[in-house]
């Protein structure tokens, strides 16, 4: 059996760290290799919004997350923003897709304009040029004309704009269920099976059946 290709997960400093962390957890549980790119701003936001406390250096973050999620050490690789020789910087490294979750409007703008000032932006640029799936989970409100034009430009370039706008039709009772709504939509885009939520027309007790 062919080993699954890795997913590149970028986390920026937008509010909504739980979206990215929950997605990371689900990807690891699904047995998918993950290349994680965490911006310095994200390292500040994560302890503000969650109980997770991460060290500063990429290799230490990697060890901490492997222990936190109880995954195989070979399944997760964390790269610093200046590691230009890391696999996500090159199209020859065959990642399946990239998700930026959550995605700041600053990162959105950088990707829309082809900037590659750090590894996360370069990885997104590579994903687009190689015609691989790029999913941007934008977390901002309200949106300016500049934000909307950047989203349109990226959508035309092939990116999937997936704002962090959870639905309420399934009557969520917790914040975790709202987070799972968005993570479920991301996993659907990645074609990774999950049972996070009942689908439209499906009863809650039918989720795992």
C-alpha positions as CSV (number, residue, x, y, z in Angstrom):
1,X,0.0,0.0,0.0
2,X,1.3,3.5,-0.9
3,X,2.0,5.7,2.1
4,X,-0.4,8.7,2.4
5,X,1.1,12.0,1.2
6,X,1.6,14.7,3.9
7,X,-0.6,17.6,4.6
8,X,1.0,21.0,5.2
9,X,-0.7,22.9,8.0
10,X,0.1,26.5,8.5
11,X,-1.1,28.3,11.7
12,X,-1.0,32.1,11.8
13,X,-1.8,34.6,14.5
14,X,-5.5,35.0,13.7
15,X,-7.9,34.3,16.5
16,X,-9.2,30.8,16.3
17,X,-6.2,28.7,17.4
18,X,-8.6,25.9,18.3
19,X,-9.5,25.4,14.7
20,X,-5.9,24.7,13.7
21,X,-5.2,22.5,16.8
22,X,-8.3,20.5,16.3
23,X,-7.5,20.0,12.6
24,X,-4.0,18.9,13.6
25,X,-5.4,16.4,16.0
26,X,-7.9,15.0,13.4
27,X,-5.2,14.6,10.8
28,X,-2.9,12.8,13.2
29,X,-5.7,10.5,14.3
30,X,-6.4,9.7,10.6
31,X,-2.8,8.6,10.2
32,X,-1.8,11.5,8.0
33,X,1.7,12.8,8.0
34,X,1.7,16.5,8.9
35,X,4.2,19.3,8.2
36,X,3.4,22.0,10.6
37,X,4.3,25.7,10.1
38,X,3.5,27.9,13.1
39,X,4.1,31.7,12.8
40,X,5.5,33.6,15.7
41,X,2.2,35.4,16.2
42,X,0.4,32.0,16.4
43,X,2.8,31.0,19.2
44,X,1.6,34.0,21.1
45,X,-2.1,33.5,20.3
46,X,-2.2,29.7,21.2
47,X,-1.6,30.1,24.9
48,X,-4.0,33.1,25.0
49,X,-6.9,31.1,23.6
50,X,-6.1,27.6,24.8
51,X,-4.5,25.7,27.7
52,X,-1.7,24.5,25.4
53,X,1.7,26.0,26.2
54,X,4.3,25.5,23.5
55,X,8.1,26.0,23.7
56,X,9.8,28.5,21.3
57,X,12.0,26.3,19.0
58,X,10.5,24.2,16.2
59,X,12.1,20.9,17.4
60,X,10.9,21.5,20.9
61,X,7.4,22.3,19.6
62,X,7.5,19.1,17.7
63,X,8.4,17.0,20.7
64,X,5.7,18.7,22.8
65,X,3.0,18.1,20.2
66,X,4.0,14.5,19.7
67,X,3.6,13.9,23.4
68,X,0.4,15.9,23.6
69,X,-1.3,14.1,20.8
70,X,0.3,10.7,21.5
71,X,1.3,10.2,17.8
72,X,4.3,8.6,16.2
73,X,7.3,10.9,16.2
74,X,7.7,10.3,12.4
75,X,4.2,11.5,11.7
76,X,4.7,15.2,12.7
77,X,7.4,17.6,11.6
78,X,7.5,21.2,12.7
79,X,9.5,23.7,10.7
80,X,10.6,27.3,11.6
81,X,9.6,30.2,9.4
82,X,13.2,30.7,8.2
83,X,13.9,27.0,7.3
84,X,14.2,27.5,3.6
85,X,15.5,24.0,3.0
86,X,12.5,22.4,4.5
87,X,10.3,20.2,2.2
88,X,7.4,22.6,2.0
89,X,9.6,25.2,0.3
90,X,9.9,23.0,-2.9
91,X,7.4,21.6,-5.4
92,X,9.5,18.5,-5.6
93,X,8.3,17.5,-2.1
94,X,5.0,15.8,-2.9
95,X,2.6,17.1,-0.3
96,X,-1.0,16.4,-1.0
97,X,-2.4,19.8,0.0
98,X,-1.9,22.8,2.3
99,X,-4.3,24.3,4.8
100,X,-3.7,27.7,6.5
101,X,-5.9,27.5,9.6
102,X,-6.5,30.1,11.0
103,X,-5.4,32.5,8.3
104,X,-4.9,36.2,9.0
105,X,-5.8,38.7,6.3
106,X,-2.1,39.7,6.3
107,X,-1.1,36.2,5.3
108,X,-4.0,36.2,2.8
109,X,-2.6,39.3,1.2
110,X,0.9,38.0,1.1
111,X,-0.2,34.8,-0.6
112,X,-2.5,36.7,-3.1
113,X,0.5,38.8,-4.1
114,X,3.0,36.0,-4.5
115,X,5.1,37.0,-1.5
116,X,7.5,34.5,0.0
117,X,8.9,36.3,2.9
118,X,8.7,33.2,5.2
119,X,8.3,29.5,4.8
120,X,4.6,29.5,5.3
121,X,4.1,32.0,2.5
122,X,6.5,30.1,0.3
123,X,4.8,26.8,0.9
124,X,1.4,28.4,-0.1
125,X,3.0,29.8,-3.2
126,X,4.4,26.4,-4.1
127,X,1.0,24.8,-3.5
128,X,-0.6,27.1,-6.0
129,X,2.0,26.9,-8.7
130,X,2.0,23.1,-8.5
131,X,-1.8,23.1,-8.8
132,X,-2.3,21.4,-5.5
133,X,-5.2,22.2,-3.1
134,X,-4.7,25.3,-0.9
135,X,-7.3,25.9,1.7
136,X,-7.4,29.2,3.5
137,X,-9.5,29.4,6.7
138,X,-9.8,33.1,7.0
139,X,-10.8,34.5,10.4
140,X,-11.7,38.1,10.3
141,X,-14.8,40.3,10.5
142,X,-15.9,42.6,9.0
143,X,-14.1,42.2,5.7
144,X,-12.8,45.2,3.7
145,X,-12.8,45.5,0.0
146,X,-9.1,44.7,0.0
147,X,-9.7,41.4,1.9
148,X,-12.5,40.5,-0.5
149,X,-10.4,41.3,-3.6
150,X,-7.6,39.2,-2.2
151,X,-10.0,36.3,-1.7
152,X,-11.3,36.6,-5.2
153,X,-7.8,36.7,-6.6
154,X,-6.9,33.6,-4.8
155,X,-10.1,31.8,-5.6
156,X,-9.4,32.5,-9.3
157,X,-5.9,31.1,-8.8
158,X,-7.4,27.8,-7.5
159,X,-7.4,28.3,-3.7
160,X,-10.4,27.3,-1.6
161,X,-11.6,30.1,0.6
162,X,-13.1,28.5,3.7
163,X,-14.0,31.2,6.2
164,X,-14.3,30.2,9.9
165,X,-18.1,30.6,9.8
166,X,-19.7,27.7,11.6
167,X,-23.3,26.7,11.0
168,X,-26.0,26.3,13.7
169,X,-28.6,24.1,12.0
170,X,-27.4,21.0,13.9
171,X,-27.9,22.9,17.2
172,X,-24.3,22.9,18.6
173,X,-24.2,22.9,22.4
174,X,-20.5,23.6,22.9
175,X,-17.7,25.7,21.5
176,X,-16.0,22.4,20.6
177,X,-18.9,21.5,18.3
178,X,-18.7,24.8,16.5
179,X,-15.0,24.2,16.0
180,X,-15.7,20.7,14.7
181,X,-18.1,22.2,12.1
182,X,-15.3,24.0,10.4
183,X,-12.8,21.2,10.8
184,X,-15.3,18.8,9.3
185,X,-15.6,21.1,6.2
186,X,-11.8,21.2,5.9
187,X,-11.5,17.4,6.1
188,X,-14.2,17.1,3.4
189,X,-12.1,19.3,1.1
190,X,-9.1,17.1,1.8
191,X,-11.2,14.0,1.2
192,X,-10.3,12.5,4.6
193,X,-13.1,10.5,6.2
194,X,-14.5,11.7,9.5
195,X,-17.4,11.4,11.8
196,X,-17.3,14.7,13.5
197,X,-20.8,15.8,12.8
198,X,-24.1,14.6,11.4
199,X,-24.4,15.5,7.7
200,X,-27.5,17.3,6.3
201,X,-30.5,15.0,6.7
202,X,-28.6,12.6,9.0
203,X,-29.6,12.0,12.6
204,X,-26.9,12.3,15.3
205,X,-27.0,8.6,16.1
206,X,-26.3,7.8,12.5
207,X,-22.9,9.6,12.4
208,X,-20.8,6.5,13.2
209,X,-23.0,4.0,11.4
